[in-house]
Amino acid sequence: MKIKPHTLSATEAARFIASGQLKSVQLVQSCLDHIAQTDDAIRAWAFLDPGAALAQAEACDTLRQKGLATGPLHGLPVALKDIIDTRDMPTQRGTPIFAGRQNEDDARIVELLREAGAVIMGKTVTTELAFVHANETRNPHNTEHSPGGSSSGSAAAVAAGHVPLAIGTQTNGSVIRPASFCGTFGFKPTRGTIPRTGVLQTSVSLDQIGTFARTLEDAAFLADAISAYDQRDRESFGHARPRMAKAAVEDPAMEPDIVWFNLPFNDRLAEDTREGLDGVMEILGERVRRMDPADQLSELVAVQARIHEFEIAHHQAQVFDAHWDQISDTLKPIITRARQISQTEYDDALAVKASAEAFFEDFFTEYDAILAPAAAGEAPRFGSGTGDPIFCTLWTLAGLPCVTLPLLVGEAGLPIGVQLIGPAKKDDRLMRTARWLQQHIAAEAA
């Protein structure tokens, strides 16, 4: 091939592999070569075994040569956030507490990836216990900046061209925000779409799994492959999922009705981000309505924090008690505060969460999507945190599907994402709206 295989999108590579024009070994080797050339500066990988990755690719090529059945991700490299258990590589959760930790079983999504034919390339760097304290990964667009968190390495690996696809998790803004900072597509489906068994639990009520890719179709393509019912996951729902990748290449039946919420915390937006989003809304014209929501909507930020902090302190209590001296000074005060939250306060927060879910169910009977920032602005400087997640908080609390599109560029030349939020369990509708928005903006810019 004249084109370097690692530069292909996932769906392009899948077509080339299926037609025999490209071997999985060639694709994986191209990715490994590019990683070797660039990862000293980016540091996206927590674990990478080139020999094991190539062995998986060779097995994929052998299956195809024998004419055996292949899955939708056959031969495609996928990176996993380092909180997702695998039986054949360590899962170290971004902390020395779990250095060298090896699990006996694959996470449910890893089983689904293997069934779909994916090559599990390795583990990408995450923040400490997938929470607030950053690790070493840098932003591929400018290594003086953060890639965001907590799915730092997954976003960076896709943005750097190391892999076409990666998996992350989001409890507040940990897929959408780093995707925005790194200029990739980030997609968090409806809560319960993708099973979480075998993934580090920080918040049983809020943890959700998402995807990173270089195209909208690819982000949905990966989400389709890892979506399934799992009776071991209390949030998993037991009925069919929409076909998200199919919807990502379809036009909506009619132009969508979109809403922008004038929320009190919108004053946290950087000026270039505000101007960019105003420009998007100017292009959309009458298709977007600016709305002043009830004050209670912005109060959901505190509700999310209460649930998240209470649950991580509970779920990981044994880790915190046994290894307090190995916990970062960033995380310690949060856990100390979390342990002061009463059961009554936590129960009240869960009740408010349920009311938020009901509110949005009614809201989306009239509107197709909410337009929102994906982050407050460009990626912050490395060492100054992983960025403000507040522009993801409400939608994550309510379990709504969210996608960020890399449509804007800030004053420093770094990417800025535009977020769309859709109705629960109608992720296909969100994909069609996102495609429409992407095409609408591109046509205006042409």
N, C-alpha and C positions, 0 to 999 in steps of 0.2 A: 504494500500500500504506500502511496505517496504521502499521505497524511500520517502523522504520528498517532498511533492508536489511543494513547492516553488523552488525546484532545477530543476524542469522540464523545458525544452524549451517550447515555446509557441505551436509549432506544435505537440510536444509530449503530452502536456496537452490537446490540442484540441482533439486529437485522443482518449485519455483516457475518456474525458468527453462524447464524441460522443458514445463510446462503453458502457457507464454506469459504467466503472471501477473507475471513479473519479467524485465527485460532485464539482460544482463550489464553494459551501460553504467550502468544505474541502481545496480547493486550496487557496481561499481568506483568510481563517483563518490561513493557514500556512504562507502566505505572511505577514499577520498582526502580527503574533507571531514573525516572524524574524525581522520585522521592530521594534517592541517593544524592542527586544534584542539588536539591533545594531544602531538605528538611533540617540541615544543620542550623539554618537561620530561622526556620518557622517552628520547628519542634512540635509538630502536630501529633506525633506517634508516641504512645506509652509502651506499646509492644508491637514488634514487627518481625516475622520470621520469613524471609524471602523464600527459603527452601520449601517451607510448608505451603506457602501461597502458590508456588509454581507446581507443587505436587497436586494440589486441588485442581489447578487449571488443566494439568495433563489428564487427570481423571475425567474432567468435563469433555475434553477433546476426544478421549477414548470412547466415551458413551456415544457421542455424536457419530464417530466413525463406524461404530457397530450398529448404527441405525436404531438405537434405543430411545425411549421417550425422554424428552428434555423439558425443563420447566421454563417459565417466562424470564427468569434471571440467569439462564444457563450461561456459565462462563464469565459472568460480570463481577468485577471486584466491588466489594462493599466493606466499608469501615464501620466499626462498632464503637460507640462511646464506652469508656472503660468502667462502666458500672453494669454491663450486660454479661451475664455468666456464659462461659464457654468451657467445654470439657477438655479442650486441647491447647488452651493458652491461658495465661493468668488474667485475673480480673482484680485490679489493685485499687480501684475506687478513688484515685487521686490523693491517696494518703499513705505515708510510710507504715501506718498501722496494718495495712493489708498487703504490704510488699510481698510479692511471690505467691499470693493467694491463688490456689487452683481449685476450681469447683469440679465435682464429679459429673454434673449434668449441664446440658445446654439450657439456656433460657428458651422459653417457648418461641420467641421470635427468631432465635437462631435455628431452631428446628425447622421453622417455616422457610427461612432463607436457604437452608441446605436442601429442602425438598424442592424449592424453586430453582435450584442449580447454581446459586451464588457462590463465589469464591470469597470466603471470609478472610480479608487481607490482614486484619490485626485490630488492635485497640487504640483509640484516639484519646488524647489527654482530656481529662475533665478537672474541674475545680475540686477542692477537698470535699469529699462525700457529696459531690454534685450540688454544693451550696454556694457560699459567697467568697471563699478564699481562693484567689487565682493561683494557677500553676504557671508553667513556663512557656506556653504556646504564644506565638506572635501573629499579628495580622499579616497575611501574605501581600497585601497591597502596600503596606508600610510597616516594617518590623519594629518601628518605634511606637506602634499602637497596639492595643489589645484586640483580640478577635471576639471578645465578649465571653460570656459563660452562661451556664456551666458546660454547655456542649462545645467547648472551645476548639478542641482538636478536630471534631467532626466537621464544623463549619470551615475551618482553615484548610483541612485536607481536600475538600471539594473545591474551594476557591483557588487553591494552589495547583489544581490539576493532578493531584496525587491519585484520586479515585473519582469515578463519575457519581458515586452514590455513597451516602453515609447516614447513620442513624444516631439520633440524639434523644434527649428527654427534656420535658418542660414541666416545671411545677409552678413557675411564675412566668418567666420570659426566656427560657434557656434554649429554645430552638429559634424563635422568631428574631430575637435581638442579635445573636451572633450571625445569623444569616444576613441580617441587615448590614452589620458592620463589615462582613466579609464579601458582600456582593453576590450572594448565592440566592437561590430560591429556597425558602424554608416552609415546611408544611406540617402543621399539627392537626391531625384529624380530630373528629369528635371523641370526647372521652369515652373509653370502652370499645373503640373500634379496633385498636391494636392491643393484644394481651401483654401484661406486665410481669407474669410469672418468671422468676429468675433475673429480675432487674432490681438493683438496690432500691429499697423502699425508704423514701424520705417522708412521703405523705400519702397514705393510702387513699385519701379523699381527692388529692390534687395531681399526683404524678401522672404524666401522660407522655406518650412516645411520638416522635416526629421524624421527618426525613429532610435531608439536604441534597440538593442536586443543582445542575447548571441550567436546567430548563424546567418549566412548569410541568410538562408531561412526565419528565423523569421523576420529579418529586412525588407525583401521584402514582406512577408506575411502581415505585418501591413501596409506597403505602399499601397499594393493592396486594402486593405479594406477602406482606406481613400482617394483614388484617384477618382476624379469625375470632371465633368464640372460644373462650377458655373458662371452664367452670371453676377453676381455682382462683380466678381474678374476680373479685366481687363487683367491679365496675364493668366487666365485659358483658355485652348484651347478646342474647341468644337468637338473633335473627340476621338476615342477609345484610351485607354491607353494599353500599352503592359502588358502581364501577367508576372509580375516580380517574384513572388514566384515560378511559374512553371519553369522559366528560371534558377532560382538559384539552381535547382537540375538537370539541363541538361548539357551535354557536348557541347562545341562549335563544329560546323561542321568541323573546322580545327583549328590547333594551331594558336592563335592570334598573330598579329604583334603589338608590344608595343613600345612606345617611352619614353625616358627620356630626359627632357629638361635641358640643362646646363644653368641655369638662374643666373644672377649676385647675387641674394640674397641667393643662395645656400650656401654661406659662413656663413650664420646664423645657419646652422645645427650643433648640438652638434656632437662631434667626434664619440660617440657610435652609434648615429643615422646614420651618414654618412657611417660608417663601416658596419652597418647592411643592409643598402640599397645597398651598393656595393656588399655585399654577395648575396642579392636577385638577383641582375642583373647578377652576376657570374653564379648562378644556371640557370637563364633563357637563358644565352648564346646568340645565334643568334636570339632568339625571341625578344630581346630588342635592340633598336638602340639609341645610345646617339646622341643628336642633339643640335646644337647651333642655337636657334631661332633668329628671327629678334629682334633688340633692342627694338622695339616698344612694344613687348609682356611684358617685365618687366615694362614698363611705365604704364601699365594698373592698377598697384597698386594704383597710385595717382588718376587715374580716378575713381576707386571704392570708394576711400575715399571721393572724392569731391561729388559724387552722394549721398553716404550714409549720409554725414554730412549735406548737403543742405536739403535733404528730411526729416531727423529727426527733424531738426530745424523748418521746415515748418509744418510737420504733427503734431508735439507736441508743437507748439508755444504757445497755450493757457495754457498748463501745465507748461511750463517753465516760462511764464510771471506771472502766478498766484501763483506759488510755488517756486520761485527762491531760497528762503532761505532753502528749503528742498531738493534741488538738491546737490549731492555730489561735493566736490572739485575736484574730478576726472573728472566729466562730464562737469562742468561749463566752463572750458577753451575751450573745444571742441565745445560747443554750441556757445560761443562767437566768435570763429574762423569761425564757419559755417555760422554765420549771415553776414560775410563779403564776402561770395561767391556771385558773381553777377549772374543774370539770364543768361547772355551770357556765362559765364564760365560753368554753369550747363548745358545749352543746348549743348555746345561743348562736354562736357563729355558724354552726352547721345548719341551723334553722334559717338563718339569713341567706346562706348559700342556696338552699332549696328554693327560697322565694325568688332569688335572682334567676335561677334556672326557669322558673315559671314565668317571670317577667319577659325573658327573652323569647320564650316559646310563643307568647302572645305577640310580641313585637314583630317577629318575623312573618306573621301572617300578612303584614302590609308592606314589608321591605325585603329586598333580596340580600343586601349586605350592608355592613358598616365599614366605612373607610376610616382608617386611623393611622397614626404613626406606628412604625415598627420599633422605633427607638427614639430617644430624645434628639439624636443628631448623629454625627460621624463617630467612629470608634474613639474612645478615650485613649490618652497616652498610656503606654504600658506602665504598670506599677501604680496607677491611680484607680484601680477597680475594674470591674467588667461592664460598667454601664448601668443606667437606671432602667429597671424592668417595668416601670409603672404603666407603660402604654400597652402592656400585654396582660396586666393583672386581672382586669375585670373579665376578659374573655376566657382566660384560663380557669378562673374560679368557677365560671358557669359551664365549663367543659365544651365550649363552642369550637367548631373548626376554624382555623386561622391559617392564612398564607401570606408570606411577604414576597413582594416582587422587587427586584433590584432596578428601580426606575430612575433614581435621582443620584446626583453627585454633589458633595458638599464643597465648601470653600477650600479645604485642604486636598481636594481631589479624591477623597475616600467615598465609598458607596453609602447610599442612604436608601433604605427599603420603604416601600409603601405597603401597609397591611390592609387586608380585607378579612372580615369576619362574617361567617355565615350561620344559618340555622343549624341546630343540632341534628345529626344523622342525615343531613342533606348535603354532604360534602361534595357530591357531584354538582349540585347547583352552585356551590361556591367556586368550583373549578371552572365552570362555564363563565361565571361572572368575572373571574380573574383573567381568563383568556380574553374576554371582551375588553376589559380595562387595558390590558397589555397592548392589544391591537389598536385600540382607540388612541392611546398615547403615542404609539409608534407612528400611526397615520398622521397625527397632528405635527409630529416632529419632522416628518419627511419633507 
